[in-house]
Amino acid sequence: MIASILKSMRLFVLLNEPSQEISVNEMENAYLDFVEQIKLINASKDYSYAFRTLNFVRIELSNTNRGKKCT
């Protein structure tokens, strides 16, 4: 399923990583790769599938740092 593929992308890994040693360039590249995948999903003619997938991504992003305190 594409939703699980998106969740395993580098962007989610970086967002869930507690390390502060992530370079801006690394985060930018991960984000751009993620955006390209989102573009592919939106190019689909199956709008209900695209909607469900994007909703899943929204939920996963909102849960990424839930419960973690900023230091």
ChimeraX attribute file (.defattr): number of C-alpha atoms within 10 A of each C-alpha:
attribute: neighborCount
match mode: 1-to-1
recipient: residues
	/A:1	6
	/A:2	12
	/A:3	16
	/A:4	11
	/A:5	9
	/A:6	20
	/A:7	16
	/A:8	11
	/A:9	15
	/A:10	17
	/A:11	22
	/A:12	18
	/A:13	13
	/A:14	16
	/A:15	14
	/A:16	13
	/A:17	13
	/A:18	11
	/A:19	8
	/A:20	7
	/A:21	7
	/A:22	12
	/A:23	8
	/A:24	9
	/A:25	9
	/A:26	12
	/A:27	15
	/A:28	12
	/A:29	13
	/A:30	17
	/A:31	17
	/A:32	12
	/A:33	16
	/A:34	17
	/A:35	13
	/A:36	11
	/A:37	16
	/A:38	16
	/A:39	11
	/A:40	10
	/A:41	19
	/A:42	16
	/A:43	11
	/A:44	11
	/A:45	9
	/A:46	10
	/A:47	12
	/A:48	10
	/A:49	14
	/A:50	19
	/A:51	13
	/A:52	12
	/A:53	20
	/A:54	17
	/A:55	13
	/A:56	16
	/A:57	18
	/A:58	12
	/A:59	11
	/A:60	15
	/A:61	16
	/A:62	10
	/A:63	11
	/A:64	15
	/A:65	14
	/A:66	8
	/A:67	7
	/A:68	8
	/A:69	6
	/A:70	5
	/A:71	3
